[in-house]
């Protein structure tokens, strides 16, 4: 009788171990999938912000003399802080943790872009941002 109970206890422990292993593997797979989706979403939002800035500059460049417009650049992308700058005729965005970055070509502009409210204008054939 004791051998039967011991065997049942061992089978129960093996079964519980297998179930725990299965659920752990399942939850790790789900968490990895969600992490990838969050990263893709942040990358898309970073790209959309860079494209919006590029579009604002192109619109000002194609507009007539005296063009003036205010536009906003988000303070955060998702819940993540980032840096934005205009360097060597490129709009460059990167997250503070430096895991994501995006750069797009732009026309030559004067001034620097900031998070929040920005002004863009065209004077004397030159596009100026925040100047």
Secondary structure as the mmCIF struct_conf table of DSSP 4:
data_model
#
loop_
_struct_conf.conf_type_id
_struct_conf.id
_struct_conf.beg_label_comp_id
_struct_conf.beg_label_asym_id
_struct_conf.beg_label_seq_id
_struct_conf.end_label_comp_id
_struct_conf.end_label_asym_id
_struct_conf.end_label_seq_id
HELX_RH_AL_P HELX_RH_AL_P1 UNK A 2 UNK A 62
BEND BEND1 UNK A 63 UNK A 63
HELX_LH_PP_P HELX_LH_PP_P1 UNK A 64 UNK A 64
TURN_TY1_P TURN_TY1_P1 UNK A 65 UNK A 66
STRN STRN1 UNK A 68 UNK A 73
BEND BEND2 UNK A 75 UNK A 75
STRN STRN2 UNK A 77 UNK A 77
TURN_TY1_P TURN_TY1_P2 UNK A 78 UNK A 79
STRN STRN3 UNK A 80 UNK A 80
STRN STRN4 UNK A 82 UNK A 87
TURN_TY1_P TURN_TY1_P3 UNK A 88 UNK A 89
STRN STRN5 UNK A 90 UNK A 95
TURN_TY1_P TURN_TY1_P4 UNK A 96 UNK A 97
BEND BEND3 UNK A 98 UNK A 99
STRN STRN6 UNK A 101 UNK A 105
STRN STRN7 UNK A 109 UNK A 111
BEND BEND4 UNK A 115 UNK A 115
STRN STRN8 UNK A 116 UNK A 123
TURN_TY1_P TURN_TY1_P5 UNK A 124 UNK A 125
STRN STRN9 UNK A 126 UNK A 129
#
